[in-house]
Each structure stands twice: as C-alpha cells, then as structure tokens.
C-alpha cells in the first residue's frame, strides 16, 4: 500500500509512490467503467482508461495522481471525465529537472464527452504541484476512441518522454530570467486578466497572487514567480480586504479551480504567459 499525500478534494488523490489498481478504482471509478455510457453512438469505440493505465505501467509509467470530475447527473456518475498523472517509474522520488520532473497527463471520459487527451506536464516536488506545459510549445494530443487507442497512447507517451530535455531547457530559462518588481506585477495582472477579463473585474489586486506559500518561492526569478502565481490561480488566494474597501464591493478572493478542463486551460495559458517573458 502506498503512502498518499493529503489533498483537500475528495475527487482527487496524489501519492508519493505508484498507486495500485485498487487505490485507483476506489478513488476514480469512472476510469474503470465496464462499458460506455448509453448516450454514446455506434461510432464510439469503447476502450477503458483502465486498459491504457495498465499498458502505460508496462512501458514504465507509474500512475501517481488521479482526479474525477464532479457531476450532478446520476446517470453519468461512473462515466464522467477523469484525469490521471503518471511519472516515469525510474524517476519517482527524484527531481532530474532541479526541483521538478516530467509528468504524463492523461484525460478521458466514458460518456463521449472527450477523446483521450495526453499532455506534457511538470511535477514540482517542493509544493507537490502539477503544472501542464503549453500547447504552443509541446502540443497536446487528442486520440479518438478506436481500437488503436492504446498503441497511439504508448507512442505519444514515448514522444513526451523524449521531449523532456526541451522542457527542462525551458524551465532552466525560466530560472535564469530575473523579473523586476514591475514585471512581477505585470505578470500577476496578466494572469488575473486571463481568468477575469481585467484586473478591475477580478476579486483581488495582483499583489495577492504574488504571496509565496513557502520560503523556496521567495525570489525574483520567472520560475519562482510563475509557480507562485500558478498555485494561487489554481488553488486560490487569500481575501483582499483593501480592494473591497476601495471599490465598495464584497471582499473576495481567487477561488480554487475545480473543473478539469479549466485547470488544464489555466495551466497552459500561464505557461505560455511565462514563456512570453523570455522574448
């Protein structure tokens, strides 16, 4: 039995070691559906996520995190969208990219809601946080539900593993780039704009996003700033009393993003935003 990290979300589990089939099926039953949802058409070729997970295990990828999308529809429970993160088994408990290592991020559903999707990700050891690399740099791959699904997934996973050096180079560039105070404020402002349309419409001032949760994130590098802002945008921020008082509004905060699609989109947008500061 593995030792799991405590995540404050009953639909998510992240572990410090490889998750067993039993742990996965208990936490994310939708990945182990025995059939497709009745709403799918005849063109939908059912291929369970569980089969792909086992095939990836055999090729050296270990599942370490799972998350299931919340649904209010009783008929879709057990078929809804789910996300699995894998680390290369040989790299578990190591950080070949400084404080990080490459992740393979897979999303699927059994209700016809999405194709298999594979993304390159980055796991940052210091905060147990998962990032997702921008499509603009390392393209995500969508795979239709066919009987060739598992072969395509394995091929794509090998490509993502092969791109790890390029991703590592990007991270190192983020580390080497020092931001001024004005640039950090600009980064946080643009991050709020991604989610709320403008800083004026956001519930907090940019400074709230720049509050590091740990000593390792105190600094002026682009990598530190990106990680601090990403964590605040995904996991939420403290309330901003000053903005509420100045604008005569109810005190608000950046709320945790719980939707799988929204999490992935915000991750990719923030990575692309960070990359723009290298130009």
Secondary structure, DSSP 8 states (H G I E B T S, - for coil): ---EE--S-TTEEEESS---HHHHHHH-GGGG-SS--TTS-TT-----HHHHHHHHHHTTEEEEEEEE-----GGGTTTS-EEEEEEEGGGTT--TTSSEEEEEEEEE-SSSS--EEEEEEEEEGGGTEEEE--TTTS--EEE-SSTTHHHHHHHHHHHHHHTHHHHHHHHHHHHH-B--HHHHHHHHHHHHHHHHSSTTTSSS-HHHHT--SSGGG-SSBHHHHHHHHHHHHHH-----HHHHHHHT-----------HHHHHHHHHHHHHHHHHTT-
